Amino acid sequence: MVKAAVKTQVGTAEAAVAAKFFRGLGDPTRLRIVQLLLEGEKNVGELVSLIGAPQGRVSTHLACLRWCGFVSAHRQGRNVIYRLSDPRVRDLVILAQSIIIDNAKDIASCRIIK
């Protein structure tokens, strides 16, 4: 009986971490940053220009993405260059885009998830 309770708690904790993982990609700006990094490394200035958001907002989202392990950075002269930190992130985003294409109308009309 105790094992089942512990197992359920572990499952709940794992689900909470997984939900947090997906929330990391759940913001349109963060997802756009990841999509742009699919094309290759970019510095903050390039991302700001491509996204059209203020530098502070882009930097905050990059910090979140770094903290969660989606992106990594290295310094190149005066610039900090960002890239996807794990090739599985690329695979995940490409798979998600494929699923979205197949279900775009249903996803767009969903009233539960805003």
Secondary structure, 3 states (H helix, E strand, C coil): CHHHHHHHHHHHHHHHHHHHHHHHCCCHHHHHHHHHHHCCCEEHHHHHHHHCCCHHHHHHHHHHHHHCCCEEEEEECCEEEEEECCHHHHHHHHHHHHHHHHHHHHHHHCCCCC
